[in-house]
Amino acid sequence: MSPTVSSPPRTIRIASRKSQLALVQTYWVQEQLQKHFPGRTFEVHTMSTQGDKILDVALAKIGDKGLFTKELEVGMLNNETDFAVHSLKDLPTRLPQGLVLGCVTARENPADALVVHEKHKDKQLDTLPEGAVIGTSSLRRLAQLRHHFPHLAFKDIRGNLNTRLGKLDAGEYDALILAVAGLERLGMSDRIHQVIPSEVSLHAVGQGALGIECRAEDSEIIEILQVIQHQPTAYRCYAERAFLRELEGGCQVPIGVNTHLDGDTLTLTGMVASLDGQRLIKDTITGAASDAEQIGIQLAQRLRQQGAKAILDEIFAQIQR
Ligand SMILES: NCc1[nH]cc(CCC(=O)O)c1CC(=O)O
């Protein structure tokens, strides 16, 4: 008799924020993995991040470097959890030493949506009245909409999706700009009044996809995560993230992208805008999907030569004041 000792597979601990959107996303990941690995136990560990706690300061002022991810990262590095589920959009392009982007899931519609107050239900972005107040805390949305619709006014808004919609319905704003993906995941597609076309507003890097972060050394977890990796989305997001990484300097900036994958050909469009919407620099580059990161880096360099650097330097100086 051979004394084979087979220990049961380790329980896998998933880290998540506590917001409703974060939990919907995390439970989806848990369910997919549970289906693929019925013999395993996947448990969810929730925690609050700095971004969930500081609700009274404009995001652009605090800078968004890891605001929604840091506490989850510390937990993984301390071996308290094994991987963290994030909205890829909230995951910084440079990760702490020892952690990697283990997987990117299939993307939902990455576009932004216009959500209006009842009284504007027959309006679109271009027909909202002069001075209509649009709620957004994203400099990217602000700059692009100002560029195309100078008749609109903008006001910062924070809080989770339900809080924001409550403020809209209470009349504090005429309309909001929110990610289509977030509204869809929370079963609130009926609030999408207009999907904003990419000609008007390019979306955020990684928007609509989930990014799963784990320890670089944990090959068992990395292998498990491959069952929910969506390679076309991953190629697109690698290019988008390389573009942002190459351009960014430490805070939230008006940078938008759009990507398209046709067979093995990847097309990346990127833009940088000034906060007043007066200057908007945009270009497109195409290449092999396997060169996704190089495509992102090249586009960033090209935009910088076309004037993006001056715009970004100005913004950093303004925000630090
Ligand atoms: N910064 C908040 C955030 N992070 C991810 C989403 C939406 C879902 C997604 O983009 O995947 C949102 C809300 C929004 O921008 O409206």
The ligand as an SDF file (V2000), in Angstrom:
LIG
                    3D

 16 16  0  0  0  0  0  0  0  0999 V2000
  -14.8150   55.1270  -11.2640 N   0  0  0  0  0  0  0  0  0  0  0  0
  -16.0080   54.4350  -10.8980 C   0  0  0  0  0  0  0  0  0  0  0  0
  -16.3450   53.3230  -11.8140 C   0  0  0  0  0  0  0  0  0  0  0  0
  -15.4910   52.2930  -11.9990 N   0  0  0  0  0  0  0  0  0  0  0  0
  -16.0510   51.4400  -12.9310 C   0  0  0  0  0  0  0  0  0  0  0  0
  -17.2760   51.9610  -13.3020 C   0  0  0  0  0  0  0  0  0  0  0  0
  -18.2130   51.4050  -14.2800 C   0  0  0  0  0  0  0  0  0  0  0  0
  -17.9370   50.0430  -14.8160 C   0  0  0  0  0  0  0  0  0  0  0  0
  -16.7550   49.9190  -15.7320 C   0  0  0  0  0  0  0  0  0  0  0  0
  -16.2750   50.8930  -16.3340 O   0  0  0  0  0  0  0  0  0  0  0  0
  -16.2740   48.7910  -15.8650 O   0  0  0  0  0  0  0  0  0  0  0  0
  -17.4840   53.1500  -12.5960 C   0  0  0  0  0  0  0  0  0  0  0  0
  -18.6710   54.0320  -12.6200 C   0  0  0  0  0  0  0  0  0  0  0  0
  -18.7570   54.9730  -13.8020 C   0  0  0  0  0  0  0  0  0  0  0  0
  -17.7420   55.3760  -14.3640 O   0  0  0  0  0  0  0  0  0  0  0  0
  -19.8820   55.3400  -14.1630 O   0  0  0  0  0  0  0  0  0  0  0  0
  1  2  1  0
  2  3  1  0
  3  4  1  0
  3 12  2  0
  4  5  1  0
  5  6  2  0
  6  7  1  0
  6 12  1  0
  7  8  1  0
  8  9  1  0
  9 10  2  0
  9 11  1  0
 12 13  1  0
 13 14  1  0
 14 15  2  0
 14 16  1  0
M  END
$$$$
